[in-house]
Amino acid sequence: MEIQPGQLVSEKEIASVLNSSKTPVREALIRLEDVGLVAVVPKSGTYVTPIRIDSYIEGCFIRLQLEIGAVRRAASRRGIESCHQQLDSILEQQAIAWNAEDYVRFATLDEQLHEAFFTAAGLDGVWHFHQKTQADVNRVRHLKRINGIRRGLQVLEAHNAIVSAIKAGDVQASEEALVAHIGSLESEIERLAQNPGLLAFIENQDSSMTRKLPSRRSSWSTRTQQT
């Protein structure tokens, strides 16, 4: 959120800050556009997209369905002890990060654990597809973190339940633990409603971008200098 929704992104200025040519910057922006984080407006420029509730809900749905399939398959597979060891290692590191109040590290390990579910299922390619649908989900999760909305202990407990079920080969328990952890779409909408400030920010930046996008000229480098 250092680069705000609706903000103009300048290839030239980013390249200058990173001491890079414009070619890799342009390629990176193409990838960001592909996952919905920036939008190219003809004859205007490239802008950071707003967080959209409908995209967020769709991302939550995709995440839930794909991860259910991943943990069920991981639990049904045999001879993947190395994957089990990886899961245990990530859990241990995540507990250490939480106790050290290293929330950035905790979030990184959270992502690694969920990726490891797909690795254990033998579905690495599905994880990469999954990630392309999660731009707004990840942005909302980041907003929750920077607003102090954290469930670290509950997350650790849920992760342990999922990993235990996978290691035990209990397909049904792995699904139930995953659903309890991620929650249904209804529960996610309810959680958003319980944080009106967060919901208001999402709604306001969306309407603001719709209104101002064609003429907004505040650049990335200017914003960086101000912050």
FIZAGU-584649 format. One line per 3 residues: number of its first residue (from 1); their letters; for each residue x, y, z of N, C-alpha, C. Coordinates in nm, 4 decimals, padded with zeros to 6 digits. Example, Ala and Ser with C-alpha at 12.3 -4.5 7.8 and 13.67 -1.06 7.14 Angstrom:
<pts>
1> as> 01.3190/-00.5690/00.7800/01.2300/-00.4500/00.7800/01.3200/-00.3300/00.7800  01.2850/-00.2250/00.7080/01.3670/-00.1060/00.7140/01.2900/00.0030/00.7870
</pts>
This chain:
<pts>
1> mei> 00.0812/-00.1218/00.0000/00.0000/00.0000/00.0000/00.0847/00.1270/00.0000  00.2158/00.1150/-00.0173/00.2981/00.2349/-00.0330/00.2648/00.3044/-00.1643  00.2285/00.2250/-00.2637/00.1816/00.2797/-00.3910/00.0296/00.2663/-00.3889
4> qpg> -00.0395/00.3771/-00.3806/-00.1822/00.3759/-00.3549/-00.2641/00.3405/-00.4791  -00.3823/00.2805/-00.4609/-00.4726/00.2562/-00.5727/-00.5038/00.3861/-00.6459  -00.4978/00.3807/-00.7785/-00.5239/00.4979/-00.8595/-00.4004/00.5784/-00.8923
7> qlv> -00.2862/00.5408/-00.8327/-00.1641/00.6177/-00.8549/-00.0992/00.5836/-00.9883  -00.0459/00.6842/-01.0548/00.0249/00.6642/-01.1800/00.1595/00.5970/-01.1532  00.1912/00.4951/-01.2335/00.3183/00.4234/-01.2217/00.4019/00.4565/-01.3442
10> sek> 00.5174/00.5169/-01.3232/00.6036/00.5599/-01.4326/00.7174/00.4611/-01.4543  00.7240/00.4043/-01.5741/00.8331/00.3116/-01.6076/00.9684/00.3810/-01.5911  00.9771/00.5030/-01.6423/01.1031/00.5765/-01.6392/01.1495/00.6015/-01.4969
13> eia> 01.0596/00.6432/-01.4108/01.0969/00.6766/-01.2736/01.1334/00.5522/-01.1934  01.0589/00.4423/-01.2143/01.0919/00.3170/-01.1451/01.2282/00.2680/-01.1900  01.2538/00.2731/-01.3203/01.3836/00.2302/-01.3725/01.4965/00.3128/-01.3121
16> svl> 01.4722/00.4434/-01.2956/01.5740/00.5306/-01.2379/01.6007/00.4950/-01.0920  01.4941/00.4738/-01.0158/01.5090/00.4386/-00.8741/01.5824/00.3063/-00.8569  01.5531/00.2103/-00.9440/01.6134/00.0764/-00.9349/01.7448/00.0657/-01.0112
19> nss> 01.7855/00.1758/-01.0742/01.9081/00.1758/-01.1544/01.9029/00.0649/-01.2590  01.7932/00.0628/-01.3320/01.7672/-00.0426/-01.4297/01.7272/00.0202/-01.5620  01.7299/-00.0602/-01.6673/01.6741/-00.0145/-01.7939/01.5218/-00.0270/-01.7863
22> ktp> 01.4516/00.0329/-01.8831/01.3065/00.0287/-01.8796/01.2502/-00.1065/-01.9233  01.3289/-00.1864/-01.9945/01.2773/-00.3146/-02.0453/01.2315/-00.4091/-01.9338  01.3151/-00.4396/-01.8324/01.2665/-00.5286/-01.7264/01.1524/-00.4681/-01.6453
25> vre> 01.1516/-00.3351/-01.6322/01.0404/-00.2695/-01.5625/00.9110/-00.2903/-01.6406  00.9195/-00.2725/-01.7727/00.8016/-00.2914/-01.8581/00.7519/-00.4361/-01.8492  00.8440/-00.5318/-01.8491/00.8059/-00.6728/-01.8386/00.7397/-00.7013/-01.7039
28> ali> 00.7921/-00.6391/-01.5986/00.7322/-00.6583/-01.4663/00.5912/-00.6009/-01.4617  00.5706/-00.4851/-01.5230/00.4382/-00.4240/-01.5244/00.3388/-00.5072/-01.6049  00.3875/-00.5720/-01.7104/00.3003/-00.6621/-01.7867/00.2535/-00.7769/-01.6982
31> rle> 00.3444/-00.8304/-01.6164/00.3077/-00.9390/-01.5248/00.2106/-00.8888/-01.4187  00.2324/-00.7661/-01.3695/00.1420/-00.7091/-01.2700/00.0035/-00.6840/-01.3292  -00.0002/-00.6446/-01.4559/-00.1292/-00.6267/-01.5219/-00.2004/-00.7609/-01.5374
34> dvg> -00.1234/-00.8653/-01.5635/-00.1808/-00.9989/-01.5832/-00.2521/-01.0489/-01.4584  -00.2017/-01.0121/-01.3404/-00.2665/-01.0562/-01.2162/-00.3602/-00.9501/-01.1597  -00.3760/-00.8388/-01.2316/-00.4757/-00.7401/-01.1925/-00.4307/-00.6340/-01.0953
37> lva> -00.2998/-00.6164/-01.0782/-00.2513/-00.5160/-00.9833/-00.2322/-00.3783/-01.0457  -00.2160/-00.3737/-01.1765/-00.2101/-00.2443/-01.2461/-00.3002/-00.2510/-01.3682  -00.3397/-00.1323/-01.4154/-00.4225/-00.1226/-01.5355/-00.3600/-00.0200/-01.6285
40> vvp> -00.3559/-00.0532/-01.7574/-00.3026/00.0379/-01.8583/-00.4193/00.1140/-01.9204  -00.4146/00.2457/-01.9082/-00.5186/00.3315/-01.9656/-00.4611/00.3982/-02.0897  -00.5153/00.3685/-02.2086/-00.4621/00.4267/-02.3325/-00.4516/00.5789/-02.3264
43> ksg> -00.3380/00.6300/-02.3743/-00.3111/00.7734/-02.3814/-00.3098/00.8403/-02.2441  -00.2982/00.7610/-02.1396/-00.2947/00.8178/-02.0047/-00.1779/00.7627/-01.9243  -00.1696/00.6296/-01.9140/-00.0596/00.5705/-01.8394/-00.0996/00.4418/-01.7695
46> tyv> -00.0105/00.3938/-01.6843/-00.0327/00.2713/-01.6073/-00.0627/00.3087/-01.4632  -00.1720/00.2556/-01.4106/-00.2176/00.2914/-01.2771/-00.2333/00.1683/-01.1890  -00.2126/00.1878/-01.0593/-00.2412/00.0824/-00.9624/-00.3927/00.0644/-00.9561
49> tpi> -00.4382/-00.0582/-00.9640/-00.5822/-00.0843/-00.9611/-00.6366/-00.0764/-00.8194  -00.7656/-00.0502/-00.8053/-00.8276/-00.0540/-00.6727/-00.8506/-00.1987/-00.6299  -00.8660/-00.2189/-00.5006/-00.9095/-00.3494/-00.4503/-01.0593/-00.3572/-00.4730
52> rid> -01.1035/-00.4641/-00.5370/-01.2463/-00.4787/-00.5660/-01.3033/-00.5947/-00.4846  -01.4145/-00.5671/-00.4187/-01.4772/-00.6683/-00.3335/-01.5144/-00.7922/-00.4133  -01.5673/-00.7736/-00.5361/-01.6085/-00.8902/-00.6145/-01.4878/-00.9765/-00.6511
55> syi> -01.3737/-00.9132/-00.6860/-01.2530/-00.9901/-00.7160/-01.1997/-01.0591/-00.5912  -01.2120/-00.9919/-00.4780/-01.1680/-01.0501/-00.3510/-01.2489/-01.1760/-00.3184  -01.3810/-01.1668/-00.3335/-01.4672/-01.2821/-00.3039/-01.4385/-01.3964/-00.4014
58> egc> -01.4197/-01.3638/-00.5300/-01.3858/-01.4679/-00.6276/-01.2530/-01.5340/-00.5922  -01.1549/-01.4528/-00.5507/-01.0254/-01.5079/-00.5112/-01.0368/-01.5996/-00.3915  -01.1201/-01.5604/-00.2944/-01.1424/-01.6456/-00.1763/-01.2051/-01.7786/-00.2168
61> fir> -01.2996/-01.7730/-00.3102/-01.3653/-01.8960/-00.3566/-01.2648/-01.9888/-00.4241  -01.1842/-01.9329/-00.5141/-01.0844/-02.0133/-00.5844/-00.9855/-02.0727/-00.4849  -00.9402/-01.9909/-00.3918/-00.8446/-02.0390/-00.2916/-00.9024/-02.1558/-00.2122
64> lql> -01.0262/-02.1409/-00.1661/-01.0879/-02.2456/-00.0848/-01.0995/-02.3754/-00.1639  -01.1509/-02.3688/-00.2862/-01.1743/-02.4905/-00.3628/-01.0432/-02.5589/-00.4010  -00.9447/-02.4827/-00.4449/-00.8178/-02.5436/-00.4854/-00.7416/-02.6001/-00.3661
67> eig> -00.7454/-02.5303/-00.2541/-00.6715/-02.5799/-00.1379/-00.7390/-02.7003/-00.0743  -00.8704/-02.7070/-00.0819/-00.9390/-02.8289/-00.0378/-00.8882/-02.9477/-00.1193  -00.8842/-02.9305/-00.2501/-00.8354/-03.0380/-00.3363/-00.6912/-03.0737/-00.3062
70> avr> -00.6083/-02.9730/-00.2765/-00.4664/-02.9977/-00.2503/-00.4456/-03.0768/-00.1216  -00.5106/-03.0359/-00.0136/-00.4878/-03.1066/00.1135/-00.5478/-03.2464/00.1106  -00.6589/-03.2640/00.0413/-00.7179/-03.3974/00.0294/-00.6229/-03.4905/-00.0471
73> raa> -00.5673/-03.4413/-00.1551/-00.4753/-03.5236/-00.2332/-00.3464/-03.5490/-00.1556  -00.2974/-03.4474/-00.0860/-00.1754/-03.4646/-00.0065/-00.1953/-03.5718/00.1009  -00.3129/-03.5713/00.1633/-00.3412/-03.6700/00.2675/-00.3532/-03.8114/00.2115
76> srr> -00.3933/-03.8231/00.0862/-00.4145/-03.9560/00.0271/-00.2860/-04.0168/-00.0291  -00.1813/-03.9346/-00.0431/-00.0576/-03.9838/-00.1033/00.0298/-04.0539/-00.0002  00.1100/-04.1482/-00.0497/00.2029/-04.2220/00.0360/00.3451/-04.1965/-00.0122
79> gie> 00.4384/-04.2196/00.0750/00.5787/-04.2047/00.0385/00.6229/-04.0614/00.0192  00.5630/-03.9682/00.0926/00.6006/-03.8271/00.0796/00.6524/-03.7736/00.2137  00.7332/-03.8575/00.2810/00.7855/-03.8194/00.4125/00.8659/-03.6900/00.4067
82> sch> 00.9365/-03.6673/00.2963/01.0146/-03.5440/00.2844/00.9232/-03.4220/00.2843  00.8048/-03.4359/00.2248/00.7072/-03.3267/00.2267/00.6541/-03.3039/00.3673  00.6333/-03.4140/00.4407/00.5885/-03.4022/00.5790/00.6923/-03.3284/00.6626
85> qql> 00.8186/-03.3576/00.6398/00.9258/-03.2898/00.7121/00.9283/-03.1412/00.6791  00.9032/-03.1093/00.5525/00.8996/-02.9685/00.5127/00.7845/-02.8960/00.5831  00.6695/-02.9595/00.5903/00.5548/-02.9000/00.6582/00.5862/-02.8741/00.8051
88> dsi> 00.6471/-02.9735/00.8708/00.6832/-02.9582/01.0123/00.7831/-02.8448/01.0322  00.8800/-02.8358/00.9420/00.9827/-02.7319/00.9525/00.9214/-02.5923/00.9413  00.8298/-02.5756/00.8458/00.7657/-02.4450/00.8278/00.6824/-02.4102/00.9506
91> leq> 00.6118/-02.5076/01.0063/00.5324/-02.4831/01.1269/00.6201/-02.4349/01.2419  00.7349/-02.4997/01.2599/00.8265/-02.4614/01.3672/00.8775/-02.3188/01.3474  00.9152/-02.2878/01.2250/00.9658/-02.1534/01.1951/00.8573/-02.0483/01.2136
94> qai> 00.7349/-02.0837/01.1801/00.6264/-01.9870/01.1928/00.5957/-01.9572/01.3393  00.6023/-02.0586/01.4222/00.5811/-02.0381/01.5661/00.6891/-01.9469/01.6235  00.8124/-01.9668/01.5794/00.9234/-01.8821/01.6249/00.9006/-01.7376/01.5814
97> awn> 00.8584/-01.7189/01.4566/00.8347/-01.5847/01.4041/00.7242/-01.5138/01.4816  00.6183/-01.5871/01.5146/00.5081/-01.5265/01.5905/00.5544/-01.4842/01.7290  00.6279/-01.5715/01.7960/00.6763/-01.5404/01.9312/00.7727/-01.4222/01.9304
100> aed> 00.8433/-01.4046/01.8189/00.9369/-01.2924/01.8054/00.8675/-01.1659/01.7545  00.7364/-01.1744/01.7316/00.6568/-01.0640/01.6779/00.7093/-01.0170/01.5419  00.7640/-01.1116/01.4679/00.8114/-01.0830/01.3321/00.6974/-01.1172/01.2370
103> yvr> 00.6046/-01.0236/01.2197/00.4824/-01.0523/01.1471/00.5042/-01.0638/00.9967  00.6049/-00.9947/00.9453/00.6361/-01.0084/00.8025/00.6862/-01.1500/00.7745  00.7778/-01.1985/00.8584/00.8293/-01.3348/00.8451/00.7169/-01.4371/00.8638
106> fat> 00.6288/-01.4100/00.9584/00.5148/-01.4985/00.9838/00.4279/-01.5099/00.8587  00.4014/-01.3971/00.7930/00.3182/-01.3979/00.6723/00.3875/-01.4700/00.5576  00.5192/-01.4519/00.5460/00.5951/-01.5202/00.4403/00.5891/-01.6714/00.4596
109> lde> 00.6044/-01.7147/00.5835/00.5996/-01.8585/00.6133/00.4582/-01.9139/00.5947  00.3584/-01.8306/00.6208/00.2194/-01.8710/00.5956/00.2027/-01.9064/00.4486  00.2552/-01.8199/00.3619/00.2475/-01.8445/00.2177/00.3235/-01.9713/00.1795
112> qlh> 00.4406/-01.9906/00.2393/00.5218/-02.1087/00.2097/00.4511/-02.2370/00.2515  00.3800/-02.2323/00.3632/00.3098/-02.3519/00.4094/00.1987/-02.3901/00.3128  00.1215/-02.2918/00.2696/00.0119/-02.3223/00.1778/00.0660/-02.3703/00.0425
115> eaf> 00.1784/-02.3160/00.0014/00.2422/-02.3676/-00.1202/00.2865/-02.5117/-00.1005  00.3345/-02.5425/00.0205/00.3814/-02.6782/00.0508/00.2678/-02.7798/00.0464  00.1440/-02.7356/00.0710/00.0298/-02.8268/00.0574/00.0193/-02.8755/-00.0869
118> fta> 00.0385/-02.7846/-00.1816/00.0308/-02.8210/-00.3230/00.1502/-02.9074/-00.3638  00.2672/-02.8774/-00.3061/00.3846/-02.9610/-00.3336/00.3609/-03.1031/-00.2834  00.3072/-03.1155/-00.1638/00.2781/-03.2472/-00.1065/00.1738/-03.3221/-00.1889
121> agl> 00.0872/-03.2455/-00.2552/-00.0162/-03.3072/-00.3397/00.0366/-03.3391/-00.4788  00.1596/-03.2947/-00.5088/00.2142/-03.3146/-00.6428/00.1497/-03.2225/-00.7447  00.1089/-03.1025/-00.6986/00.0348/-03.0101/-00.7841/00.1013/-02.8716/-00.7874
124> dgv> 00.2319/-02.8692/-00.8073/00.3036/-02.7418/-00.8061/00.2508/-02.6441/-00.9106  00.2146/-02.6954/-01.0275/00.1637/-02.6084/-01.1331/00.0322/-02.5420/-01.0953  -00.0504/-02.6127/-01.0184/-00.1783/-02.5565/-00.9754/-00.1545/-02.4401/-00.8797
127> whf> -00.0506/-02.4513/-00.7965/-00.0181/-02.3423/-00.7051/00.0118/-02.2131/-00.7837  00.0857/-02.2252/-00.8929/00.1206/-02.1074/-00.9712/-00.0042/-02.0463/-01.0351  -00.0971/-02.1296/-01.0794/-00.2247/-02.0784/-01.1313/-00.3018/-02.0102/-01.0191
130> hqk> -00.3059/-02.0755/-00.9043/-00.3751/-02.0244/-00.7857/-00.3258/-01.8838/-00.7518  -00.1942/-01.8627/-00.7574/-00.1364/-01.7345/-00.7208/-00.1809/-01.6211/-00.8122  -00.2080/-01.6533/-00.9375/-00.2513/-01.5501/-01.0318/-00.3908/-01.4967/-01.0006
133> tqa> -00.4643/-01.5651/-00.9140/-00.6005/-01.5246/-00.8806/-00.6093/-01.4552/-00.7454  -00.4959/-01.4367/-00.6791/-00.4990/-01.3950/-00.5391/-00.4551/-01.2509/-00.5125  -00.4467/-01.1680/-00.6153/-00.3964/-01.0317/-00.5959/-00.4769/-00.9555/-00.4916
136> dvn> -00.6084/-00.9537/-00.5062/-00.6896/-00.8771/-00.4118/-00.7005/-00.9464/-00.2771  -00.6974/-01.0793/-00.2761/-00.6962/-01.1522/-00.1489/-00.5715/-01.1150/-00.0686  -00.4572/-01.1136/-00.1351/-00.3324/-01.0809/-00.0669/-00.3291/-00.9353/-00.0214
139> rvr> -00.3874/-00.8466/-00.1011/-00.3887/-00.7052/-00.0613/-00.4782/-00.6840/00.0608  -00.5921/-00.7512/00.0649/-00.6793/-00.7386/00.1821/-00.6119/-00.7987/00.3054  -00.5450/-00.9114/00.2878/-00.4736/-00.9718/00.4007/-00.3647/-00.8781/00.4517
142> hlk> -00.2955/-00.8101/00.3594/-00.1927/-00.7140/00.4005/-00.2559/-00.5961/00.4742  -00.3692/-00.5475/00.4254/-00.4387/-00.4383/00.4935/-00.4778/-00.4783/00.6358  -00.5205/-00.6018/00.6515/-00.5559/-00.6501/00.7854/-00.4346/-00.6466/00.8770
145> rin> -00.3201/-00.6915/00.8233/-00.1983/-00.6943/00.9062/-00.1564/-00.5551/00.9487  -00.1545/-00.4591/00.8541/-00.1068/-00.3260/00.8890/-00.2082/-00.2505/00.9748  -00.3304/-00.3001/00.9809/-00.4306/-00.2417/01.0699/-00.4416/-00.3182/01.2016
148> gir> -00.3463/-00.4090/01.2240/-00.3418/-00.4813/01.3509/-00.4452/-00.5903/01.3660  -00.5058/-00.6332/01.2546/-00.6053/-00.7417/01.2599/-00.5303/-00.8727/01.2385  -00.4943/-00.9382/01.3476/-00.4129/-01.0588/01.3385/-00.4774/-01.1719/01.4183
151> rgl> -00.4576/-01.2949/01.3677/-00.5099/-01.4135/01.4359/-00.3998/-01.5182/01.4467  -00.2818/-01.4732/01.4871/-00.1645/-01.5596/01.4823/-00.1791/-01.6918/01.5536  -00.2256/-01.6888/01.6763/-00.2363/-01.8135/01.7534/-00.3396/-01.9071/01.6922
154> qvl> -00.4528/-01.8503/01.6466/-00.5538/-01.9335/01.5808/-00.5004/-01.9917/01.4510  -00.4211/-01.9118/01.3774/-00.3621/-01.9596/01.2522/-00.2665/-02.0749/01.2791  -00.1825/-02.0606/01.3802/-00.0889/-02.1691/01.4147/-00.1631/-02.2968/01.4520
157> eah> -00.2676/-02.2807/01.5304/-00.3473/-02.3978/01.5703/-00.4105/-02.4647/01.4490  -00.4645/-02.3830/01.3580/-00.5284/-02.4369/01.2381/-00.4263/-02.5049/01.1478  -00.3097/-02.4434/01.1314/-00.2051/-02.5033/01.0487/-00.1617/-02.6380/01.1039
160> nai> -00.1468/-02.6453/01.2340/-00.1087/-02.7725/01.2955/-00.2139/-02.8799/01.2718  -00.3404/-02.8416/01.2764/-00.4482/-02.9385/01.2531/-00.4453/-02.9897/01.1092  -00.4222/-02.8998/01.0141/-00.4166/-02.9411/00.8734/-00.2992/-03.0356/00.8503
163> vsa> -00.1817/-02.9971/00.8994/-00.0614/-03.0788/00.8793/-00.0756/-03.2144/00.9470  -00.1317/-03.2178/01.0670/-00.1509/-03.3446/01.1380/-00.2414/-03.4382/01.0590  -00.3476/-03.3827/00.9995/-00.4404/-03.4645/00.9214/-00.3734/-03.5179/00.7951
166> ika> -00.2938/-03.4336/00.7298/-00.2217/-03.4786/00.6106/-00.1265/-03.5917/00.6452  -00.0493/-03.5742/00.7514/00.0479/-03.6756/00.7913/-00.0194/-03.8056/00.8334  -00.1393/-03.7945/00.8895/-00.2133/-03.9135/00.9319/-00.2848/-03.9809/00.8158
169> gdv> -00.2856/-03.9167/00.7001/-00.3538/-03.9736/00.5847/-00.5044/-03.9653/00.5946  -00.5537/-03.8715/00.6750/-00.6977/-03.8573/00.6962/-00.7513/-03.7503/00.6003  -00.8063/-03.7958/00.4888/-00.8517/-03.7046/00.3838/-00.9625/-03.6128/00.4325
172> qas> -01.0626/-03.6693/00.5003/-01.1769/-03.5900/00.5449/-01.1355/-03.4877/00.6504  -01.0501/-03.5299/00.7426/-01.0058/-03.4382/00.8482/-00.9219/-03.3247/00.7909  -00.8440/-03.3544/00.6880/-00.7624/-03.2492/00.6271/-00.8515/-03.1428/00.5630
175> eea> -00.9589/-03.1870/00.4962/-01.0512/-03.0915/00.4369/-01.1214/-03.0088/00.5443  -01.1687/-03.0755/00.6484/-01.2405/-03.0050/00.7546/-01.1508/-02.9026/00.8229  -01.0244/-02.9384/00.8441/-00.9316/-02.8462/00.9086/-00.9012/-02.7270/00.8174
178> lva> -00.8908/-02.7530/00.6872/-00.8635/-02.6452/00.5912/-00.9818/-02.5494/00.5839  -01.1022/-02.6031/00.5771/-01.2224/-02.5185/00.5706/-01.2368/-02.4368/00.6986  -01.2091/-02.4994/00.8127/-01.2166/-02.4273/00.9394/-01.1155/-02.3129/00.9434
181> hig> -01.0012/-02.3347/00.8796/-00.8957/-02.2333/00.8774/-00.9285/-02.1179/00.7834  -00.9605/-02.1487/00.6587/-00.9866/-02.0446/00.5588/-01.1249/-01.9840/00.5778  -01.2223/-02.0695/00.6074/-01.3584/-02.0229/00.6261/-01.4363/-02.0201/00.4958
184> sle> -01.5668/-02.0177/00.5075/-01.6542/-02.0103/00.3913/-01.6591/-01.8675/00.3393  -01.7171/-01.8498/00.2217/-01.7332/-01.7148/00.1681/-01.8205/-01.6302/00.2602  -01.9235/-01.6917/00.3154/-02.0134/-01.6195/00.4049/-01.9392/-01.5677/00.5283
187> sei> -01.8512/-01.6531/00.5838/-01.7773/-01.6122/00.7031/-01.6764/-01.5025/00.6708  -01.6200/-01.5064/00.5501/-01.5240/-01.4028/00.5112/-01.5946/-01.2683/00.4944  -01.7109/-01.2689/00.4340/-01.7886/-01.1452/00.4192/-01.8266/-01.0906/00.5572
190> erl> -01.8619/-01.1818/00.6467/-01.8967/-01.1407/00.7829/-01.7779/-01.0772/00.8539  -01.6571/-01.1345/00.8331/-01.5368/-01.0780/00.8957/-01.5079/-00.9382/00.8424  -01.5303/-00.9183/00.7123/-01.5116/-00.7846/00.6558/-01.6104/-00.6855/00.7181
193> aqn> -01.7337/-00.7298/00.7347/-01.8363/-00.6432/00.7915/-01.8036/-00.6048/00.9357  -01.7289/-00.6898/01.0050/-01.6909/-00.6613/01.1429/-01.5787/-00.5587/01.1525  -01.5213/-00.5221/01.0373/-01.4149/-00.4219/01.0333/-01.4571/-00.3106/00.9376
196> pgl> -01.5515/-00.2239/00.9826/-01.6070/-00.1215/00.8931/-01.5029/-00.0253/00.8380  -01.3969/00.0019/00.9137/-01.2930/00.0919/00.8638/-01.2229/00.0349/00.7435  -01.1928/-00.0944/00.7493/-01.1271/-00.1618/00.6374/-01.2191/-00.1657/00.5155
199> laf> -01.3446/-00.1997/00.5391/-01.4411/-00.2075/00.4297/-01.4619/-00.0702/00.3662  -01.4666/00.0349/00.4487/-01.4853/00.1705/00.3972/-01.3660/00.2119/00.3115  -01.2444/00.1750/00.3547/-01.1260/00.2087/00.2757/-01.1330/00.1448/00.1380
202> ien> -01.1701/00.0161/00.1340/-01.1785/-00.0553/00.0066/-01.2823/00.0096/-00.0844  -01.3985/00.0418/-00.0285/-01.5049/00.1010/-00.1088/-01.4685/00.2419/-00.1556  -01.4031/00.3200/-00.0689/-01.3693/00.4576/-00.1041/-01.2607/00.4648/-00.2112
205> qds> -01.1568/00.3777/-00.1980/-01.0512/00.3843/-00.2990/-01.1011/00.3357/-00.4339  -01.1981/00.2452/-00.4338/-01.2555/00.1995/-00.5602/-01.3319/00.3125/-00.6293  -01.4200/00.3796/-00.5538/-01.4986/00.4877/-00.6134/-01.4104/00.6062/-00.6502
208> smt> -01.3077/00.6307/-00.5674/-01.2163/00.7416/-00.5959/-01.1402/00.7188/-00.7251  -01.0960/00.5946/-00.7469/-01.0207/00.5653/-00.8690/-01.1115/00.5761/-00.9907  -01.2343/00.5286/-00.9785/-01.3276/00.5353/-01.0906/-01.3510/00.6798/-01.1319
211> rkl> -01.3531/00.7675/-01.0329/-01.3799/00.9080/-01.0593/-01.2572/00.9835/-01.1106  -01.1383/00.9471/-01.0582/-01.0197/01.0287/-01.0841/-00.9184/00.9660/-01.1797  -00.9331/00.8387/-01.2077/-00.8288/00.7681/-01.2812/-00.7820/00.8370/-01.4095
214> psr> -00.8672/00.8822/-01.4982/-00.8190/00.9391/-01.6236/-00.7284/01.0609/-01.6065  -00.7466/01.1382/-01.4974/-00.6700/01.2610/-01.4844/-00.5691/01.2586/-01.3707  -00.5640/01.1476/-01.2973/-00.4744/01.1449/-01.1818/-00.3298/01.1386/-01.2281
217> rss> -00.2435/01.2274/-01.1746/-00.1066/01.2355/-01.2231/-00.0031/01.2226/-01.1111  -00.0450/01.1861/-00.9892/00.0529/01.1733/-00.8808/00.1367/01.0503/-00.9060  00.2664/01.0677/-00.9238/00.3522/00.9583/-00.9677/00.4077/00.8775/-00.8529
220> wst> 00.4617/00.7594/-00.8900/00.5209/00.6693/-00.7906/00.6383/00.7334/-00.7212  00.7253/00.7996/-00.7965/00.8447/00.8565/-00.7363/00.8097/00.9708/-00.6423  00.7077/01.0499/-00.6773/00.6671/01.1588/-00.5899/00.6160/01.1046/-00.4583
223> rtq> 00.5355/01.0006/-00.4680/00.4823/00.9375/-00.3478/00.5958/00.8826/-00.2620  00.6937/00.8203/-00.3262/00.8065/00.7622/-00.2530/00.8841/00.8700/-00.1789  00.9057/00.9845/-00.2451/00.9787/01.0930/-00.1816/00.9028/01.1477/-00.0615
226> qt> 00.7704/01.1532/-00.0716/00.6906/01.2054/00.0382/00.6893/01.1140/00.1587  00.7002/00.9812/00.1333/00.6947/00.8872/00.2440/00.8334/00.8463/00.2902
</pts>
